[in-house]
């Protein structure tokens, strides 16, 4: 059955090495240098590159690099998705229920402990979609979920779970949360950033679980895209 072989990475050795280097650049270097690189490019072109254009080009480059570096793995996981379409669909549906159920439980606990049920991530997305709706929708619904799932679930979780499933969940969830909160916390950590960090553990764990259950990364990619699209729609 599909469940017995679920979660295997099927990445080549070269994809793991090149992907790890790319992941480290993506996680540690790009957040610090992206703005400077765009400033330099703007001076070379003699034009000002606005924030909207920077965001879409930033994610387009990440998307293209992800396709290039992981094309063999993506071909394999795409083939597996269609071979196990029924199981993958069930995993997606279970993941959707688990995502909103776990989120609701988390918000209720936050309400009991801190008197707050605010989804800080949804607030951030809502602010972005209001200012640049089309570009933000393309990034939030398509580019970002694809890149993040390949890196955090396909590479980090998929490779680490071969040694320890618990380690794979822990590291991929923590790194996923840190990436999304890092830019907000550069000026210093506060309760708000810590709460947002904790909120990201829920989706990180659910996305890893559906990938682990289905054995195809497209299940977690589509789930990630779905919950982001729903967040935009209801926001």
Secondary structure as UniProt FT lines:
FT   HELIX           2..4
FT   TURN            6..7
FT   HELIX           13..24
FT   HELIX           25..29
FT   HELIX           30..45
FT   HELIX           51..69
FT   HELIX           71..83
FT   HELIX           85..114
FT   HELIX           120..131
FT   HELIX           133..138
FT   HELIX           139..143
FT   HELIX           144..148
FT   HELIX           149..157
FT   HELIX           158..160
FT   TURN            161..163
FT   HELIX           165..185
FT   TURN            186..187
FT   HELIX           191..214
FT   HELIX           217..234
//
